[in-house]
Amino acid sequence: MRFSIYIVPLFFFLTVFSINEVLSETIPMKAQLSPSQARAALNYEPTKGPLESFFPGCAVGKQQASNLEKAVGEGHFLFDPASKEMSFKIEYSGLSGPPIMAHFHNGAPGVSGPILQTICGMPPPTSPIGFSPDAIITTECLESASGVMQGKYQLKDYECPADDTSCKSLSVDEQIQIIACGNLYVNLHTCLNQPGEISGQIIPLRWMGKDLNCNALPTKGK
């Protein structure tokens, strides 16, 4: 009798521990950034772009031509389902110039989509790039063609500006679905390539959450 009395609590303890371990486990994700994943046609020679007046450093005379052969990046991410927070570290090098903006975008692989969150820099108020809450790191990116961006992205309900009819508001749960289904990508903008010079799809390496209908996600972004 004494043996059976002790074995039941032990089994219960192991079961509870196993459940809590799954619920508290973070989800690792990874992204390889390259010019080949950029969502717009790339420039290799200095060119005038729509953001030149907003970013003085983007004047044609201050840009550097580049074949982008050395432009590359790698991102590592950890998403915590409990806190709805994603930690990230994005390393990049070989860009044509310093990044002027970096963002998390909502979009399927190879498809351009709207900004969900600014990492550094800020799009002009009238920019067609999209709306974003305040930058996670700072309103200005590092003044270097190589560097590291590191921080934490706290998911919140994404509310569009009242006067932006093309924008789609997203709840936290809808954003989790986007992340879990691999429909989030990171995009680094430069003066030479203002729509984006290197991009990378953020792919979950493991997902322990509830079943999600990834087929329900739109195939095209804004």
HELIX and SHEET records of a PDB file:
HELIX    1   1 ARG A    2  SER A   24  1                                  23    
HELIX    2   2 PRO A   35  GLN A   37  5                                   3    
HELIX    3   3 PRO A   56  CYS A   58  5                                   3    
HELIX    4   4 VAL A   60  LYS A   62  5                                   3    
HELIX    5   5 VAL A  172  ALA A  180  1                                   9    
HELIX    6   6 CYS A  214  ALA A  216  5                                   3    
SHEET    1   A 8 ILE A 115  CYS A 120  0                                        
SHEET    2   A 8 MET A 101  ASN A 106 -1                                        
SHEET    3   A 8 LEU A 184  HIS A 189 -1                                        
SHEET    4   A 8 ILE A 198  PRO A 204 -1                                        
SHEET    5   A 8 ILE A  27  LEU A  33 -1                                        
SHEET    6   A 8 VAL A  72  ASP A  80 -1                                        
SHEET    7   A 8 GLU A  85  SER A  93 -1                                        
SHEET    8   A 8 GLY A 147  GLN A 154 -1                                        
END                                                                             
